[in-house]
Amino acid sequence: MEVRFKKLHEKAVIPSYAKPGDAGLDLTAISQREDHAYQVSYGTGLAVEIPEGYVGLIYPRSSIRNKEITLSNSVGVIDSGYRGEIQFTFNKRNGFYSAKYDIGDRIGQLVIVPYPTIIPVESEELSNTERGEGGFGSSGK
C-alpha cells in the first residue's frame, strides 16, 4: 500500500523500515522544544495522508528504555483527515532527564492499520461469557 508523506521542512526524513518484516516505520526528529519543566516535544517535519478506513498509530521505539522519558499519550492516533506535522511529546521522569533523543535520532514508529466503522447500539443485555464482569486480574495470573 502506498502512503503519501509531505516534507514540511527540508531536513525531514521520509520514514522507512529498519529491517524487513518490521511493523513500524521509523520517524526521525528534526526539531526539539522544551514544552515546560516536565515535557519535551520533537517534530518530524512530516505530514502524512492516511487512507480513509485506516489509522496511523504512533508508538515509542524500543530504544526509549535507554532514555529518561516516556511518550506522554502512550500511543498517538493519526486520523485519516489530519494533515499537520507528526510530533511526539515525551514526559521527563521526575522533571529532568540526562538521556534524551537528539536531532537526527529515530524517535518513534508509525504503524498504519485498518479499522472498522462502529455503529453503537444501546442494549438492555449483553451476551454471557466465561469471564463475565471480571476486571483487572480476574484471570488469576
C-alpha positions, 0 to 999 in steps of 0.5 A: 500500500502506498502512503503519501508523506509531505516534507514540511521542512527540508531536513525531514526524513521520509520514514522507512523500515529498519529491517524487513518484516518490521511493523513500524516505520521509523520517524526521525526528529528534526526539531526539539522544544522544551514544552515546560519543566516536565515535557519535551516535544520533537517534530518530524517535519512530516505530514502524512495522508492516511487512507480513509478506513485506516489509522496511523498509530504512533508508538515509542521505539524500543530504544526509549528504555535507554532514555529518561522519558516516556511518550506522554499519550502512550500511543498517538492516533493519526486520523485519516483527515489530519494533515499537520506535522507528526510530533511526539511529546515525551514526559521527563521522569521526575522533571529532568532527564540526562538521556534524551533523543537528539536531532537526527535520532529515530524517535518513534514508529508509525504503524498504519492499520485498518479499522472498522466503522462502529455503529453503537447500539444501546442494549438492555443485555449483553451476551454471557461469557466465561469471564463475565464482569471480571476486571483487572486480574480476574484471570488469576495470573 
